[in-house]
């Protein structure tokens, strides 16, 4: 549960920073060679079983044609969710945490 709270806080920060950069017009100032910019964070934690270390990264991406949530996990596999934002995932995690606390 502790990791969920850390990840929820990271998603909230990503959303705040993405909105700030969008509002200030600076969202595309730091482009990758693929013409994309990212506002993101990563969380790593230790587990009892193999693999011993887990990592999950999230970002808001800004492409020339779209923007949205980007999630990356095991072995660098990433998923893009156009027109979705970090706050939506944060709300889902918050709801899950509330349900887990009821048990």
Secondary structure, DSSP 8 states (H G I E B T S, - for coil): -HHHHHHHHHHHHHHHHHHHHHHHT-TTSS--TTS-EEEEEEEEEE-SSSSSEEEEEEEEEE-SS-EEEEEE-GGG-EEEEET--HHHHHHHHHHHHHHHHH-
